[in-house]
Structures are given as structure tokens and as C-alpha cells.
Amino acid sequence: MDQNAARKLLVEALARVSQGDRDALRLVYRRTSAKLFGVCLRILGDRSEAEDVLQETYLTIWRRAAEFDRSRASPVTWLVAIARNRSIDRLRAGATVPRMRPIDDATDVGDSTPDPLEQVETAQWHRQLADCLGELERRHAAAIRAAFLDGATYEMLAERMEVPLGTMKSWIRRSLVKLRACLER
């Protein structure tokens, strides 16, 4: 799932959470709990405390989902802010003593989503690959897609397309050479 689709899914789920939809909260939890736990753990430095604060975070999300405004922040940014604030509140209450790093280090929690430049480069590469596949003969392009995107074997493809195994291997070998030349342009 690309970043925009994931963001849209979270926005829709938060809207449903604001209406009391427990399944939507489960979806938000499944998609974000690892990241939010990482934020809590980085700030608090204690696994048990981080787990407690994570639970408080999702209770807050349940109660305040209607306050989420997609025009002001992405869903993940809003959720991380809640986790961060809950963790800071726990620190200030003196419930735990930070053992590791300053609170500002919480901004360094890794985000697995690609940055905008990577997204643009990936989109351009996908577009170029699609264009190059479009230059191949229709059956050859279908064989390449099935072999490399679906994991079909040469034998499966030869049977499916009703050609001899040697022919299928030749199609794929020649098509890969053409694709490489096209992608290097």
C-alpha cells in the first residue's frame, strides 16, 4: 500500500473512530501501534511505562478522534503528537525517570515511509518500467509480468501461453534485454 492510500485509510478510520467504531480503532492500532510504542519507549526509556502510556494514548485517540483535522496534520503526525504528549506528561508526573536520552531525541524515531524525493523517484521508475513494458510485444510483456511480479515459473508460463518451454525462455531472455536497454535510455 502506498503512502497516500495508507494516509487515506487512516483518515477514514479516524473518522469512524469518532463515531464509536471499535473495528476502526483496531485498524488504527494495527497500523500505528509499533511506531507509537517506539515514540513512547524512546521518551520514557522503560518498556513497561511505554506500554502503559501507549494504552493511554489509544484511550485518548478513542475519546478525541473527532478533533482530528486532516487539513492541519497527517494522521500519523496527529497520533505521534498524542503519544509524545502522553509520554511527556508521564515524565513530568514523576512516574518514571528518563534513563536514556533527552526528550528531543523522540523526533529521531524512524519512519519507514519513503520521503517525498524517494516517492517521486519511485513513481518515475515505475512509470518508466511501465512505458518500457508497453514497448514489448503484448504476450512477452505478460510473460515478464507473470514471471517477475507474480512469481510464475517458465514451465507454468509455457503451459499457460501454450508455447514450448524453450520458446518461453527465449521470450523472457530477449524481453529482459530489451527492457534493460529501454531502462538505460
C-alpha positions in Angstrom: 0.0 0.0 0.0 1.5 3.3 -1.0 1.8 6.3 1.4 -1.3 8.2 0.1 -3.5 5.1 0.3 -2.3 4.4 3.8 -2.9 8.0 4.8 -6.4 7.9 3.3 -7.1 4.7 5.2 -6.1 6.2 8.5 -8.1 9.4 7.9 -11.2 7.3 7.1 -10.6 5.1 10.1 -10.2 8.1 12.5 -13.5 9.5 11.2 -15.2 6.1 12.0 -13.5 6.0 15.4 -15.0 9.4 16.2 -18.4 7.7 15.6 -17.6 5.0 18.1 -16.5 2.3 15.6 -14.3 -0.2 17.5 -13.2 -2.0 14.4 -11.8 1.3 13.1 -9.9 1.7 16.3 -8.5 -1.8 15.9 -7.4 -0.8 12.4 -5.7 2.4 13.6 -4.0 0.3 16.3 -2.7 -2.3 13.9 -1.3 0.3 11.6 0.3 2.6 14.1 1.0 0.9 17.4 4.6 -0.1 16.6 5.5 3.5 15.7 3.7 5.0 18.7 5.2 2.4 21.0 8.6 3.4 19.7 7.9 7.1 20.4 6.8 6.2 24.0 9.7 3.9 24.6 12.3 6.4 23.3 10.9 9.2 25.6 10.3 7.1 28.7 13.2 4.6 28.4 11.2 1.9 30.2 9.2 -0.8 28.3 6.5 -1.2 31.0 6.0 2.6 31.2 5.8 2.8 27.4 3.2 0.1 27.3 1.1 1.9 29.9 1.4 5.2 28.0 0.6 3.5 24.7 -2.7 2.3 26.2 -3.4 5.8 27.5 -2.6 7.1 24.0 -5.3 4.9 22.4 -7.8 5.8 25.0 -7.1 9.4 24.2 -7.5 8.7 20.5 -10.8 6.9 21.2 -12.1 10.0 23.1 -10.6 12.7 20.8 -10.8 11.2 17.3 -13.4 13.8 16.3 -10.8 16.5 16.9 -8.5 15.2 14.2 -8.3 17.7 11.3 -6.7 16.3 8.2 -6.1 19.9 6.9 -3.8 20.6 9.8 -1.8 17.4 10.1 -1.4 13.9 8.7 -3.0 11.2 10.8 0.4 9.8 11.8 1.6 13.2 12.9 -1.5 13.7 15.0 -1.2 10.3 16.6 2.6 10.7 17.3 1.8 14.1 18.9 -0.7 12.4 21.3 1.8 9.6 22.1 4.6 12.2 22.6 2.4 14.4 24.8 1.2 11.5 26.9 4.8 10.3 27.4 5.9 13.8 28.4 3.0 14.0 30.9 4.1 10.8 32.4 7.7 12.1 32.8 6.5 15.3 34.3 4.3 13.4 36.8 7.5 11.8 38.0 6.2 8.3 37.4 9.5 7.4 35.7 12.9 8.7 35.5 14.3 9.0 31.9 17.3 6.7 31.7 18.5 7.1 28.1 18.2 10.2 26.0 16.8 13.7 26.1 13.2 14.1 25.1 14.2 15.8 21.9 15.5 12.5 20.6 11.9 11.4 20.2 11.9 13.3 16.9 14.5 10.8 15.6 12.2 7.8 15.8 12.4 6.2 12.4 9.7 6.4 9.9 9.5 3.6 7.4 7.6 5.6 4.8 9.7 6.9 2.0 10.5 10.6 1.9 9.0 12.8 -0.8 12.1 12.6 -3.0 12.1 8.8 -2.8 8.4 8.7 -3.7 8.9 10.8 -6.8 11.9 8.7 -7.9 9.9 5.5 -7.3 7.0 6.9 -9.2 9.2 7.9 -12.1 10.9 4.5 -12.1 7.5 2.7 -12.1 6.3 4.9 -14.9 9.5 4.3 -17.0 9.2 0.5 -16.3 5.5 0.6 -17.4 6.4 2.5 -20.6 9.2 0.0 -21.4 6.9 -2.9 -20.8 4.5 -1.2 -23.2 7.1 -1.3 -25.9 7.3 -5.1 -25.7 5.0 -7.5 -27.6 1.9 -8.0 -25.6 2.4 -11.7 -24.9 6.1 -11.1 -24.0 5.2 -8.3 -21.6 2.5 -10.5 -20.0 5.2 -13.3 -19.5 7.6 -10.8 -17.9 4.9 -9.5 -15.5 3.8 -13.0 -14.6 7.4 -14.3 -14.1 8.8 -11.4 -12.1 5.7 -9.9 -10.4 3.6 -12.9 -9.8 6.4 -15.5 -9.4 5.3 -17.8 -12.2 7.9 -20.3 -13.4 8.9 -20.7 -17.0 7.1 -24.1 -17.1 3.9 -22.5 -15.8 4.1 -19.7 -18.3 4.8 -22.1 -21.2 1.8 -24.2 -20.3 -0.4 -21.2 -19.7 0.5 -19.5 -23.0 0.7 -22.8 -24.9 4.2 -22.5 -26.2 7.2 -24.8 -25.9 9.4 -24.2 -22.8 12.4 -23.2 -24.9 10.3 -20.5 -26.6 9.2 -19.1 -23.3 12.7 -18.9 -22.1 13.8 -17.1 -25.3 10.9 -14.7 -25.0 11.8 -13.8 -21.4 15.6 -13.6 -22.2 15.0 -11.3 -25.2 12.4 -9.2 -23.4 14.8 -8.7 -20.5 17.5 -7.5 -22.8 15.0 -5.0 -24.5 13.8 -3.9 -21.1 17.3 -3.2 -19.9 18.2 -1.2 -23.0 15.0 0.8 -22.6 15.5 1.5 -18.9 19.1 2.6 -19.6 18.0 5.3 -22.1 
